[in-house]
Amino acid sequence: MATVLDLCGANRHQDLAADAAIGVGLAGAVGAAVTGMTDWQHTAAEDRRVGLLHGLLNLSATGLCAVSLALRLRGVRTPGRTIGGLGFTVALGAAYLGGHLVTASGSASTTRRVRTGTIS
């Protein structure tokens, strides 16, 4: 959302909304990391390696977004927007790998239960 707001132009309201969106995203990243590690511990072989890369990319994206927010809050908005855009790009790569894990390889626990007929 912050990237969309940044691309729409710069005014005080959009800046505040972008900052809030990054803050909410950073808070959500903590919960996503916990559930991701829980799923990752049940993987093996190639899925484990892909999952590790997915997690590392998400960690990198989170770090870039945290730096972006820190810069924005200090009033250094243009570099903050640039780093935020880079974080968004890294997050897209991580999302692609996460999607591959869930759909192509069936690593998601729900997907696995559906395939084995154990879902209730």
DSSP file (Angstrom, degrees, kcal/mol; ACC not computed):
  #  RESIDUE AA STRUCTURE BP1 BP2  ACC     N-H-->O    O-->H-N    N-H-->O    O-->H-N    TCO  KAPPA ALPHA  PHI   PSI    X-CA   Y-CA   Z-CA
    1    1 A M     >        0   0    0      0, 0.0     4,-2.5     0, 0.0     5,-0.2   0.000 360.0 360.0 360.0 -40.3    0.0    0.0    0.0
    2    2 A A  H  >  +     0   0    0      1,-0.2     4,-2.7     2,-0.2     5,-0.2   0.891 360.0  53.0 -61.3 -39.1    2.8    2.4    0.8
    3    3 A T  H  > S+     0   0    0      2,-0.2     4,-2.1     1,-0.2    -1,-0.2   0.912 109.2  48.6 -63.3 -41.9    4.3    1.9   -2.6
    4    4 A V  H  > S+     0   0    0      2,-0.2     4,-1.4     1,-0.2    -2,-0.2   0.930 112.6  48.1 -62.6 -45.6    1.0    2.8   -4.3
    5    5 A L  H  < S+     0   0    0     -4,-2.5     4,-0.4     1,-0.2    -2,-0.2   0.891 111.1  51.3 -62.4 -39.1    0.7    5.9   -2.1
    6    6 A D  H >< S+     0   0    0     -4,-2.7     3,-0.8     1,-0.2    -1,-0.2   0.881 110.1  49.0 -64.7 -37.6    4.2    6.9   -2.9
    7    7 A L  H 3< S+     0   0    0     -4,-2.1    -1,-0.2     1,-0.2    -2,-0.2   0.727 101.4  64.7 -75.3 -21.4    3.6    6.5   -6.6
    8    8 A C  T 3< S-     0   0    0     -4,-1.4    -1,-0.2     1,-0.3     2,-0.2   0.606 118.3 -87.0 -77.6 -11.1    0.4    8.6   -6.5
    9    9 A G    <   -     0   0    0     -3,-0.8     2,-0.6    -4,-0.4    -1,-0.3  -0.654  44.3 -76.8 126.5 174.2    2.2   11.7   -5.4
   10   10 A A        +     0   0    0     -2,-0.2     2,-0.3    -3,-0.1    -4,-0.1  -0.928  55.7 136.2-121.0 112.8    3.4   13.4   -2.3
   11   11 A N     >  -     0   0    0     -2,-0.6     4,-2.6     1,-0.1     5,-0.2  -0.939  62.7-100.7-140.7 167.6    1.2   15.3    0.1
   12   12 A R  H  > S+     0   0    0     -2,-0.3     4,-2.3     1,-0.2     5,-0.2   0.863 119.1  49.6 -58.6 -41.2    1.1   15.2    3.9
   13   13 A H  H  > S+     0   0    0      2,-0.2     4,-2.3     1,-0.2    -1,-0.2   0.913 112.7  46.4 -67.7 -42.2   -2.0   12.9    4.1
   14   14 A Q  H  > S+     0   0    0      2,-0.2     4,-2.6     1,-0.2    -2,-0.2   0.883 111.2  53.4 -67.1 -37.0   -0.5   10.3    1.7
   15   15 A D  H  X S+     0   0    0     -4,-2.6     4,-2.4     2,-0.2    -2,-0.2   0.936 110.7  45.9 -61.6 -46.0    2.8   10.5    3.5
   16   16 A L  H  X S+     0   0    0     -4,-2.3     4,-2.4     1,-0.2    -2,-0.2   0.901 113.2  49.9 -64.0 -40.9    1.1    9.7    6.9
   17   17 A A  H  X S+     0   0    0     -4,-2.3     4,-2.5     2,-0.2    -1,-0.2   0.901 110.8  49.6 -64.9 -40.5   -0.9    6.9    5.3
   18   18 A A  H  X S+     0   0    0     -4,-2.6     4,-2.2     2,-0.2    -2,-0.2   0.919 110.6  50.1 -64.4 -42.9    2.2    5.4    3.8
   19   19 A D  H  X S+     0   0    0     -4,-2.4     4,-2.3     1,-0.2    -2,-0.2   0.922 111.9  48.0 -60.2 -44.0    4.0    5.6    7.1
   20   20 A A  H  X S+     0   0    0     -4,-2.4     4,-2.6     1,-0.2     5,-0.2   0.901 109.4  53.2 -63.7 -41.1    1.0    3.9    8.9
   21   21 A A  H  X S+     0   0    0     -4,-2.5     4,-2.3     1,-0.2    -1,-0.2   0.899 109.9  47.9 -62.4 -40.3    0.8    1.2    6.2
   22   22 A I  H  X S+     0   0    0     -4,-2.2     4,-2.6     2,-0.2    -1,-0.2   0.922 111.1  51.2 -66.5 -42.4    4.5    0.4    6.7
   23   23 A G  H  X S+     0   0    0     -4,-2.3     4,-2.0     2,-0.2    -2,-0.2   0.915 111.8  46.1 -60.5 -44.0    4.1    0.3   10.4
   24   24 A V  H  X S+     0   0    0     -4,-2.6     4,-2.4     1,-0.2    -1,-0.2   0.906 112.2  52.1 -64.7 -41.2    1.1   -2.1   10.2
   25   25 A G  H  X S+     0   0    0     -4,-2.3     4,-1.6    -5,-0.2    -2,-0.2   0.892 108.4  50.4 -62.4 -40.3    3.0   -4.3    7.7
   26   26 A L  H  X S+     0   0    0     -4,-2.6     4,-0.8     2,-0.2    -1,-0.2   0.901 110.5  49.6 -65.4 -40.2    6.0   -4.5   10.0
   27   27 A A  H >X S+     0   0    0     -4,-2.0     4,-0.9     1,-0.2     3,-0.7   0.910 111.5  49.3 -64.0 -41.3    3.8   -5.6   12.9
   28   28 A G  H 3X S+     0   0    0     -4,-2.4     4,-2.3     1,-0.2    -1,-0.2   0.779  98.9  67.9 -68.1 -26.6    2.2   -8.2   10.7
   29   29 A A  H 3X S+     0   0    0     -4,-1.6     4,-2.2     1,-0.2    -1,-0.2   0.826  93.8  58.6 -63.5 -30.8    5.6   -9.5    9.6
   30   30 A V  H <X S+     0   0    0     -4,-0.8     4,-1.9    -3,-0.7    -1,-0.2   0.957 109.2  42.4 -63.8 -50.0    6.2  -10.8   13.2
   31   31 A G  H  X S+     0   0    0     -4,-0.9     4,-2.2     1,-0.2     5,-0.2   0.887 113.5  53.0 -63.2 -39.1    3.1  -13.0   13.1
   32   32 A A  H  X S+     0   0    0     -4,-2.3     4,-2.4     1,-0.2    -1,-0.2   0.881 107.2  52.3 -64.6 -37.2    3.9  -14.1    9.5
   33   33 A A  H  X S+     0   0    0     -4,-2.2     4,-2.4     2,-0.2    -1,-0.2   0.905 108.7  50.2 -65.5 -40.8    7.4  -15.1   10.6
   34   34 A V  H  X S+     0   0    0     -4,-1.9     4,-1.8     2,-0.2    -2,-0.2   0.942 114.6  42.5 -63.7 -47.6    6.1  -17.2   13.4
   35   35 A T  H  X S+     0   0    0     -4,-2.2     4,-2.2     1,-0.2    -1,-0.2   0.869 113.1  54.4 -68.5 -34.1    3.6  -19.1   11.3
   36   36 A G  H  X S+     0   0    0     -4,-2.4     4,-2.7    -5,-0.2    -2,-0.2   0.907 108.2  48.0 -64.7 -41.3    6.2  -19.4    8.5
   37   37 A M  H  X S+     0   0    0     -4,-2.4     4,-1.8     2,-0.2    -1,-0.2   0.866 109.3  54.7 -66.8 -34.6    8.7  -21.0   10.8
   38   38 A T  H  < S+     0   0    0     -4,-1.8     4,-0.3    -5,-0.2    -2,-0.2   0.932 113.5  40.6 -63.7 -45.1    6.0  -23.4   12.1
   39   39 A D  H >< S+     0   0    0     -4,-2.2     3,-1.5     1,-0.2    -2,-0.2   0.896 111.5  57.9 -67.2 -39.8    5.2  -24.5    8.5
   40   40 A W  H >< S+     0   0    0     -4,-2.7     3,-2.0     1,-0.3    -1,-0.2   0.838  94.1  64.7 -63.3 -34.1    8.9  -24.6    7.5
   41   41 A Q  T 3< S+     0   0    0     -4,-1.8    -1,-0.3     1,-0.3    -2,-0.2   0.688  99.5  55.5 -65.0 -14.8    9.8  -27.1   10.3
   42   42 A H  T <  S+     0   0    0     -3,-1.5    -1,-0.3    -4,-0.3     2,-0.2   0.212  92.7  93.0-100.9  14.8    7.6  -29.7    8.5
   43   43 A T    <   -     0   0    0     -3,-2.0     2,-0.3     4,-0.1    -3,-0.0  -0.594  52.9-167.8-103.2 168.0    9.4  -29.4    5.2
   44   44 A A    >>  -     0   0    0     -2,-0.2     3,-1.1     0, 0.0     4,-0.8  -0.965  46.2 -11.3-148.2 162.6   12.2  -31.5    3.7
   45   45 A A  H 3> S+     0   0    0     -2,-0.3     4,-1.7     1,-0.3     3,-0.4  -0.137 126.8   1.8  52.1-126.8   14.7  -31.5    0.9
   46   46 A E  H 3> S+     0   0    0      1,-0.2     4,-2.9     2,-0.2     5,-0.3   0.882 132.4  56.0 -62.4 -40.4   14.1  -28.9   -1.9
   47   47 A D  H <> S+     0   0    0     -3,-1.1     4,-2.5     1,-0.2    -1,-0.2   0.868 106.0  52.8 -59.9 -35.2   11.0  -27.5   -0.1
   48   48 A R  H  X S+     0   0    0     -4,-0.8     4,-2.1    -3,-0.4    -1,-0.2   0.911 111.0  45.8 -66.8 -42.0   13.2  -26.8    2.9
   49   49 A R  H  X S+     0   0    0     -4,-1.7     4,-2.3     2,-0.2    -2,-0.2   0.923 114.7  46.9 -67.2 -44.2   15.8  -24.9    0.8
   50   50 A V  H  X S+     0   0    0     -4,-2.9     4,-2.6     1,-0.2    -2,-0.2   0.903 112.3  51.5 -63.2 -40.5   13.1  -22.9   -1.0
   51   51 A G  H  X S+     0   0    0     -4,-2.5     4,-2.4    -5,-0.3    -1,-0.2   0.873 108.2  51.6 -63.9 -38.1   11.4  -22.2    2.3
   52   52 A L  H  X S+     0   0    0     -4,-2.1     4,-2.6     2,-0.2    -2,-0.2   0.927 111.4  46.6 -64.4 -44.7   14.7  -20.9    3.8
   53   53 A L  H  X S+     0   0    0     -4,-2.3     4,-2.6     2,-0.2     5,-0.2   0.906 111.0  53.1 -63.1 -41.2   15.2  -18.6    0.8
   54   54 A H  H  X S+     0   0    0     -4,-2.6     4,-2.2     1,-0.2    -2,-0.2   0.927 111.6  45.9 -57.1 -47.2   11.6  -17.4    1.1
   55   55 A G  H  X S+     0   0    0     -4,-2.4     4,-2.5     2,-0.2    -2,-0.2   0.901 112.0  50.0 -65.1 -42.1   12.2  -16.6    4.8
   56   56 A L  H  X S+     0   0    0     -4,-2.6     4,-2.3     2,-0.2    -1,-0.2   0.888 110.9  49.6 -65.7 -38.6   15.5  -14.9    4.2
   57   57 A L  H  X S+     0   0    0     -4,-2.6     4,-2.7     2,-0.2    -1,-0.2   0.908 111.4  49.3 -65.8 -40.5   14.0  -12.7    1.5
   58   58 A N  H  X S+     0   0    0     -4,-2.2     4,-2.5    -5,-0.2    -2,-0.2   0.899 110.3  50.9 -64.0 -39.5   11.1  -11.8    3.8
   59   59 A L  H  X S+     0   0    0     -4,-2.5     4,-2.3     2,-0.2    -2,-0.2   0.912 111.7  48.0 -62.8 -42.1   13.5  -10.9    6.5
   60   60 A S  H  X S+     0   0    0     -4,-2.3     4,-2.5     2,-0.2    -2,-0.2   0.926 111.7  49.2 -63.8 -45.2   15.4   -8.7    4.0
   61   61 A A  H  X S+     0   0    0     -4,-2.7     4,-2.4     1,-0.2    -2,-0.2   0.898 110.9  50.8 -61.5 -40.8   12.2   -7.1    2.9
   62   62 A T  H  X S+     0   0    0     -4,-2.5     4,-2.3     2,-0.2    -1,-0.2   0.912 110.2  49.6 -63.8 -42.6   11.2   -6.4    6.5
   63   63 A G  H  X S+     0   0    0     -4,-2.3     4,-2.3     2,-0.2    -2,-0.2   0.913 110.9  49.1 -61.9 -43.4   14.6   -4.9    7.2
   64   64 A L  H  X S+     0   0    0     -4,-2.5     4,-2.5     1,-0.2    -2,-0.2   0.900 111.5  49.5 -63.5 -40.3   14.4   -2.6    4.2
   65   65 A C  H  X S+     0   0    0     -4,-2.4     4,-2.5     2,-0.2    -1,-0.2   0.874 109.2  52.2 -67.2 -36.2   10.9   -1.5    5.2
   66   66 A A  H  X S+     0   0    0     -4,-2.3     4,-2.3     2,-0.2    -2,-0.2   0.915 111.4  46.6 -65.2 -42.3   12.0   -0.8    8.7
   67   67 A V  H  X S+     0   0    0     -4,-2.3     4,-2.5     2,-0.2    -2,-0.2   0.911 111.3  53.1 -63.9 -41.6   14.8    1.4    7.4
   68   68 A S  H  X S+     0   0    0     -4,-2.5     4,-2.6     1,-0.2    -2,-0.2   0.926 110.2  46.6 -58.4 -46.5   12.4    3.0    5.0
   69   69 A L  H  X S+     0   0    0     -4,-2.5     4,-2.6     2,-0.2    -1,-0.2   0.913 110.7  52.3 -64.3 -42.1   10.0    3.9    7.9
   70   70 A A  H  X S+     0   0    0     -4,-2.3     4,-1.1     1,-0.2    -1,-0.2   0.918 112.2  45.9 -60.6 -43.2   12.9    5.2   10.1
   71   71 A L  H  <>S+     0   0    0     -4,-2.5     5,-2.5     1,-0.2     3,-0.4   0.926 112.1  50.9 -64.7 -44.7   14.0    7.5    7.2
   72   72 A R  H ><5S+     0   0    0     -4,-2.6     3,-1.5     1,-0.2    -2,-0.2   0.906 108.6  51.3 -59.6 -43.0   10.5    8.7    6.6
   73   73 A L  H 3<5S+     0   0    0     -4,-2.6    -1,-0.2     1,-0.3    -2,-0.2   0.745 107.3  54.0 -68.9 -22.6    9.9    9.5   10.2
   74   74 A R  T 3<5S-     0   0    0     -4,-1.1    -1,-0.3    -3,-0.4    -2,-0.2   0.439 122.8-107.0 -87.7  -0.2   13.1   11.5   10.2
   75   75 A G  T < 5S+     0   0    0     -3,-1.5     2,-1.3    -4,-0.3     3,-0.2   0.532  85.4 124.6  88.5   6.1   11.9   13.5    7.3
   76   76 A V     >< +     0   0    0     -5,-2.5     4,-1.4     1,-0.2    -1,-0.1  -0.626  30.4 158.1 -96.5  74.4   14.2   11.9    4.7
   77   77 A R  H  >  +     0   0    0     -2,-1.3     4,-2.9     2,-0.2     5,-0.2   0.878  56.7  56.3 -75.8 -41.3   11.3   10.9    2.5
   78   78 A T  H  > S+     0   0    0      1,-0.2     4,-2.2     2,-0.2    -1,-0.2   0.953 113.8  39.5 -63.0 -50.9   12.8   10.5   -0.9
   79   79 A P  H  > S+     0   0    0      0, 0.0     4,-2.8     0, 0.0     5,-0.3   0.881 114.8  56.3 -62.4 -34.0   15.5    7.9    0.1
   80   80 A G  H  X S+     0   0    0     -4,-1.4     4,-2.2     1,-0.2    -2,-0.2   0.904 108.1  46.9 -61.5 -41.1   12.8    6.4    2.4
   81   81 A R  H  X S+     0   0    0     -4,-2.9     4,-2.5     2,-0.2    -1,-0.2   0.911 112.2  50.5 -65.5 -41.8   10.5    5.9   -0.6
   82   82 A T  H  X S+     0   0    0     -4,-2.2     4,-2.0    -5,-0.2    -2,-0.2   0.936 113.1  44.2 -62.9 -47.2   13.3    4.4   -2.7
   83   83 A I  H  X S+     0   0    0     -4,-2.8     4,-2.5     1,-0.2    -1,-0.2   0.876 112.2  54.0 -66.3 -36.5   14.3    1.9    0.0
   84   84 A G  H  X S+     0   0    0     -4,-2.2     4,-2.3    -5,-0.3    -1,-0.2   0.902 107.5  50.3 -62.2 -41.0   10.6    1.1    0.6
   85   85 A G  H  X S+     0   0    0     -4,-2.5     4,-2.1     2,-0.2    -2,-0.2   0.880 109.9  50.4 -64.3 -37.7   10.2    0.4   -3.1
   86   86 A L  H  X S+     0   0    0     -4,-2.0     4,-2.4     2,-0.2    -2,-0.2   0.910 109.6  50.8 -65.2 -41.9   13.2   -1.9   -3.0
   87   87 A G  H  X S+     0   0    0     -4,-2.5     4,-2.4     1,-0.2    -2,-0.2   0.898 109.1  51.3 -60.8 -40.5   11.7   -3.7    0.0
   88   88 A F  H  X S+     0   0    0     -4,-2.3     4,-1.9     2,-0.2    -1,-0.2   0.902 109.3  50.7 -62.5 -41.3    8.5   -4.1   -1.9
   89   89 A T  H  X S+     0   0    0     -4,-2.1     4,-1.6     2,-0.2    -2,-0.2   0.915 111.1  47.3 -63.9 -43.9   10.4   -5.6   -4.8
   90   90 A V  H  X S+     0   0    0     -4,-2.4     4,-2.2     1,-0.2    -1,-0.2   0.898 109.7  54.3 -63.6 -39.9   12.2   -8.1   -2.6
   91   91 A A  H  X S+     0   0    0     -4,-2.4     4,-2.6     1,-0.2    -1,-0.2   0.851 103.2  56.7 -63.0 -34.5    8.8   -9.0   -0.9
   92   92 A L  H  X S+     0   0    0     -4,-1.9     4,-2.1     2,-0.2    -1,-0.2   0.920 107.5  48.0 -62.5 -42.4    7.4   -9.8   -4.4
   93   93 A G  H  X S+     0   0    0     -4,-1.6     4,-2.0     2,-0.2    -2,-0.2   0.912 112.2  48.9 -62.8 -42.3   10.2  -12.3   -4.9
   94   94 A A  H  X S+     0   0    0     -4,-2.2     4,-2.5     1,-0.2    -2,-0.2   0.897 109.6  52.4 -63.9 -39.8    9.6  -13.8   -1.5
   95   95 A A  H  X S+     0   0    0     -4,-2.6     4,-2.6     2,-0.2    -1,-0.2   0.887 106.4  53.6 -64.4 -38.5    5.8  -14.0   -2.2
   96   96 A Y  H  X S+     0   0    0     -4,-2.1     4,-2.1     2,-0.2    -1,-0.2   0.942 111.0  45.7 -60.5 -46.8    6.5  -15.8   -5.5
   97   97 A L  H  X S+     0   0    0     -4,-2.0     4,-2.3     1,-0.2    -2,-0.2   0.900 112.2  51.4 -64.5 -39.7    8.6  -18.4   -3.7
   98   98 A G  H  X S+     0   0    0     -4,-2.5     4,-1.9     1,-0.2    -1,-0.2   0.896 109.2  50.6 -63.0 -40.0    5.9  -18.7   -1.0
   99   99 A G  H  X>S+     0   0    0     -4,-2.6     4,-2.9     1,-0.2     5,-0.5   0.884 108.6  52.3 -63.2 -38.8    3.3  -19.3   -3.6
  100  100 A H  I  X>S+     0   0    0     -4,-2.1     5,-2.0     1,-0.2     4,-0.7   0.918 108.4  51.1 -62.8 -43.3    5.4  -22.0   -5.2
  101  101 A L  I  <5S+     0   0    0     -4,-2.3     6,-3.2     1,-0.2     7,-0.4   0.893 116.3  40.5 -61.2 -39.1    5.7  -23.7   -1.9
  102  102 A V  I  <5S+     0   0    0     -4,-1.9     6,-0.4     4,-0.2    -2,-0.2   0.919 129.3  22.6 -78.2 -44.4    2.0  -23.7   -1.3
  103  103 A T  I  <5S+     0   0    0     -4,-2.9    -3,-0.2    -5,-0.2    -2,-0.1   0.940 126.1  36.9 -93.6 -53.2    0.7  -24.5   -4.7
  104  104 A A  I  <<S+     0   0    0     -4,-0.7    -3,-0.2    -5,-0.5    -4,-0.1   0.913 131.0  26.0 -72.5 -42.3    3.3  -26.3   -6.8
  105  105 A S  S   <S-     0   0    0     -5,-2.0    -1,-0.2   -58,-0.0    -3,-0.1   0.630  96.3-130.1 -99.0 -13.2    4.9  -28.4   -4.1
  106  106 A G        +     0   0    0     -6,-0.4    -4,-0.2    -5,-0.1    -3,-0.1   0.837  53.5 148.4  71.9  32.7    2.0  -28.7   -1.7
  107  107 A S        +     0   0    0     -6,-3.2    -5,-0.2    -7,-0.2   -65,-0.1   0.688  34.8 105.0 -75.1 -17.6    4.0  -27.7    1.3
  108  108 A A  S  > S-     0   0    0     -7,-0.4     4,-2.5    -6,-0.4     5,-0.2  -0.390  74.6-132.2 -66.7 139.9    1.1  -26.0    3.1
  109  109 A S  H  > S+     0   0    0      1,-0.2     4,-2.2     2,-0.2     5,-0.2   0.883 107.3  50.2 -62.1 -38.2   -0.3  -28.1    5.9
  110  110 A T  H  > S+     0   0    0      2,-0.2     4,-2.3     1,-0.2    -1,-0.2   0.916 110.3  50.4 -65.2 -42.4   -3.9  -27.6    4.8
  111  111 A T  H  > S+     0   0    0      1,-0.2     4,-2.2     2,-0.2    -2,-0.2   0.915 110.5  49.9 -60.5 -43.1   -2.9  -28.7    1.2
  112  112 A R  H  X S+     0   0    0     -4,-2.5     4,-1.7     1,-0.2    -1,-0.2   0.906 110.6  49.1 -63.1 -42.2   -1.2  -31.8    2.6
  113  113 A R  H  X>S+     0   0    0     -4,-2.2     5,-2.1     1,-0.2     4,-0.8   0.870 109.8  52.0 -67.3 -35.5   -4.2  -32.7    4.7
  114  114 A V  H ><5S+     0   0    0     -4,-2.3     3,-0.6     1,-0.2    -1,-0.2   0.926 109.4  49.8 -64.6 -43.4   -6.6  -32.3    1.7
  115  115 A R  H 3<5S+     0   0    0     -4,-2.2    -1,-0.2     1,-0.2    -2,-0.2   0.836 115.7  42.2 -64.7 -32.8   -4.4  -34.5   -0.5
  116  116 A T  H 3<5S-     0   0    0     -4,-1.7    -1,-0.2    -5,-0.2    -2,-0.2   0.516 111.0-119.5 -93.5  -4.2   -4.4  -37.3    2.2
  117  117 A G  T <<5S+     0   0    0     -4,-0.8    -3,-0.2    -3,-0.6    -4,-0.1   0.711  80.0 117.8  78.1  20.8   -8.0  -36.9    3.1
  118  118 A T      < +     0   0    0     -5,-2.1     2,-0.2    -6,-0.2    -4,-0.2   0.323  38.0 113.2-103.2   8.7   -7.4  -36.0    6.7
  119  119 A I              0   0    0     -6,-0.8    -9,-0.0     1,-0.1    -8,-0.0  -0.580 360.0 360.0 -81.6 143.1   -8.9  -32.5    6.7
  120  120 A S              0   0    0     -2,-0.2    -1,-0.1     0, 0.0    -6,-0.0   0.412 360.0 360.0-108.8 360.0  -12.1  -32.0    8.7
